[in-house]
Amino acid sequence: MAEQDASNDSGANGRPLAERVATRIFYPTSRPREKALHEAVSGAVILVTGASHGIGKAAAKKLGAAGATMLLVARSREDLDAVAEEIRAAGGVAHVYASDITDFDAVAELGQGLLAEHGRVDVVVNNAGHSIRRPIDESYDRFHDFTRTMDVNYLGPVRLLLTLLPGMRERGSGHIVNISTWGLRMPPAPRWSAYGASKGAFDIWLRTVATEIAADGVTTTSVYMPLVHTRMSAPTDFSGVPGLTADEAADLICHAVVARPLEISPWWTGPVQAFADLRRGAAQRFMERGLGRR
Ligand SMILES: NC(=O)c1ccc[n+]([C@@H]2O[C@H](COP(=O)([O-])OP(=O)(O)OC[C@H]3O[C@@H](n4cnc5c(N)ncnc54)[C@H](OP(=O)(O)O)[C@@H]3O)[C@@H](O)[C@H]2O)c1
């Protein structure tokens, strides 16, 4: 099951050549030029949730090195302190806020506290997440799998943004980058019901809110991230599936912050989604017969 473990945090840098080539073909990444990234984030206040490990950690380090004031949120204070120390050692500015995003009252206080301390938050990278891969017949006595994924992946981020959105709209600027999953651009895959539903809930929430806040100058980017080699994906057998390193995933986040596209998704997910919409039965059968047995 894809419960987290502490291994393989920084990504598979020693990937075989075939995987690196497949990654280039299937998930070409966009890395902004150093100058463009520096111009976009220098002096900006950027909040990254889930900055203690994996994708969030890699993104925080890149954005911090480019001149942003980094606000780092996750539960593990020691790991956040280590990330902040790395950012400061490279000449950047970083502040640590150890917080559990599922503690909704604490999250609301955190948001208000950040505004009081820094005056504003220019960019929010909503990255903290929890993944569970478990078949439904092993979930009958595990209702908490569904509540905890909703808490981390949906309700906590909503609670945080409800405190930060008013200031962004008043100032007429702000950007929210959501680290979503490629799974939402494909037919639902077996065993991912808890994770997929919770990531889908936030995806729909943000895209709905985006239609209301655009007029006030607040933009959103949904990053439908493919497989990334982190401690989150490590426990699941993805053999044969090429994946990004956390560093490459962080480049996508930097690209999102600079270019502010509505979405970033592997190029082939558009046609796959169109096919799945047009031929829903065929797509469902593929998932039942193909992936259902894995
Ligand atoms: N890895 C992939 O293949 C993949 C693919 C698509 C999308 N994604 C998405 O990418 C994001 C980052 O995943 P990752 O692969 O980098 O995983 P990761 O290495 O396990 O990092 C997850 C981060 O979320 C934080 N977090 C988890 N629960 C939290 C909570 N209750 N409160 C505050 N922070 C919490 C963790 O910090 P603490 O444990 O210190 O709290 C950690 O910093 C997730 O949203 C995930 O859904 C990942």
The ligand as an SDF file (V2000), in Angstrom:
LIG
                    3D

 48 52  0  0  0  0  0  0  0  0999 V2000
    5.1290   11.4770   -5.6820 N   0  0  0  0  0  0  0  0  0  0  0  0
    4.2740   11.3480   -6.6960 C   0  0  0  0  0  0  0  0  0  0  0  0
    4.3970   10.4420   -7.5370 O   0  0  0  0  0  0  0  0  0  0  0  0
    3.1510   12.3470   -6.8640 C   0  0  0  0  0  0  0  0  0  0  0  0
    2.4060   12.3170   -8.0550 C   0  0  0  0  0  0  0  0  0  0  0  0
    1.3670   13.2200   -8.2190 C   0  0  0  0  0  0  0  0  0  0  0  0
    1.0980   14.1540   -7.2370 C   0  0  0  0  0  0  0  0  0  0  0  0
    1.8240   14.1660   -6.0810 N   0  0  0  0  0  0  0  0  0  0  0  0
    1.4980   15.1580   -5.0550 C   0  0  0  0  0  0  0  0  0  0  0  0
    2.6640   15.8960   -4.7420 O   0  0  0  0  0  0  0  0  0  0  0  0
    2.5680   16.3900   -3.4050 C   0  0  0  0  0  0  0  0  0  0  0  0
    3.8780   16.1390   -2.6770 C   0  0  0  0  0  0  0  0  0  0  0  0
    4.1060   14.7460   -2.6150 O   0  0  0  0  0  0  0  0  0  0  0  0
    5.5570   14.0940   -2.4330 P   0  0  0  0  0  0  0  0  0  0  0  0
    5.6460   13.0010   -3.4100 O   0  0  0  0  0  0  0  0  0  0  0  0
    6.6060   15.1270   -2.3830 O   0  0  0  0  0  0  0  0  0  0  0  0
    5.3550   13.4060   -0.9940 O   0  0  0  0  0  0  0  0  0  0  0  0
    6.2170   13.4510    0.3480 P   0  0  0  0  0  0  0  0  0  0  0  0
    7.6640   13.3940    0.0530 O   0  0  0  0  0  0  0  0  0  0  0  0
    5.6220   12.4160    1.2240 O   0  0  0  0  0  0  0  0  0  0  0  0
    5.8830   14.8880    0.9430 O   0  0  0  0  0  0  0  0  0  0  0  0
    4.6120   15.1860    1.4490 C   0  0  0  0  0  0  0  0  0  0  0  0
    4.7240   16.4710    2.2220 C   0  0  0  0  0  0  0  0  0  0  0  0
    3.4360   16.7800    2.7940 O   0  0  0  0  0  0  0  0  0  0  0  0
    3.6090   17.0480    4.1670 C   0  0  0  0  0  0  0  0  0  0  0  0
    2.4080   16.6820    4.9050 N   0  0  0  0  0  0  0  0  0  0  0  0
    1.7730   15.4820    4.9060 C   0  0  0  0  0  0  0  0  0  0  0  0
    0.7480   15.5060    5.7610 N   0  0  0  0  0  0  0  0  0  0  0  0
    0.7170   16.7530    6.3020 C   0  0  0  0  0  0  0  0  0  0  0  0
   -0.1060   17.3850    7.2550 C   0  0  0  0  0  0  0  0  0  0  0  0
   -1.1220   16.7380    7.8400 N   0  0  0  0  0  0  0  0  0  0  0  0
    0.1420   18.6720    7.5810 N   0  0  0  0  0  0  0  0  0  0  0  0
    1.1720   19.3370    6.9990 C   0  0  0  0  0  0  0  0  0  0  0  0
    1.9870   18.7930    6.0930 N   0  0  0  0  0  0  0  0  0  0  0  0
    1.7680   17.5050    5.7550 C   0  0  0  0  0  0  0  0  0  0  0  0
    4.8120   16.2220    4.5870 C   0  0  0  0  0  0  0  0  0  0  0  0
    5.4640   16.7770    5.7150 O   0  0  0  0  0  0  0  0  0  0  0  0
    5.3950   16.2130    7.2190 P   0  0  0  0  0  0  0  0  0  0  0  0
    5.3530   14.7260    7.1350 O   0  0  0  0  0  0  0  0  0  0  0  0
    6.6360   16.7880    7.8260 O   0  0  0  0  0  0  0  0  0  0  0  0
    4.1600   16.8370    7.7630 O   0  0  0  0  0  0  0  0  0  0  0  0
    5.7100   16.3700    3.3760 C   0  0  0  0  0  0  0  0  0  0  0  0
    6.4710   17.5460    3.4640 O   0  0  0  0  0  0  0  0  0  0  0  0
    1.3570   15.7020   -2.7770 C   0  0  0  0  0  0  0  0  0  0  0  0
    0.2660   16.6070   -2.7470 O   0  0  0  0  0  0  0  0  0  0  0  0
    1.0600   14.5590   -3.7290 C   0  0  0  0  0  0  0  0  0  0  0  0
   -0.3100   14.2170   -3.7240 O   0  0  0  0  0  0  0  0  0  0  0  0
    2.8560   13.2810   -5.8650 C   0  0  0  0  0  0  0  0  0  0  0  0
  1  2  1  0
  2  3  2  0
  2  4  1  0
  4  5  1  0
  4 48  2  0
  5  6  2  0
  6  7  1  0
  7  8  2  0
  8  9  1  0
  8 48  1  0
  9 10  1  0
  9 46  1  0
 10 11  1  0
 11 12  1  0
 11 44  1  0
 12 13  1  0
 13 14  1  0
 14 15  2  0
 14 16  1  0
 14 17  1  0
 17 18  1  0
 18 19  2  0
 18 20  1  0
 18 21  1  0
 21 22  1  0
 22 23  1  0
 23 24  1  0
 23 42  1  0
 24 25  1  0
 25 26  1  0
 25 36  1  0
 26 27  1  0
 26 35  1  0
 27 28  2  0
 28 29  1  0
 29 30  1  0
 29 35  2  0
 30 31  1  0
 30 32  2  0
 32 33  1  0
 33 34  2  0
 34 35  1  0
 36 37  1  0
 36 42  1  0
 37 38  1  0
 38 39  2  0
 38 40  1  0
 38 41  1  0
 42 43  1  0
 44 45  1  0
 44 46  1  0
 46 47  1  0
M  CHG  2   8   1  16  -1
M  END
$$$$
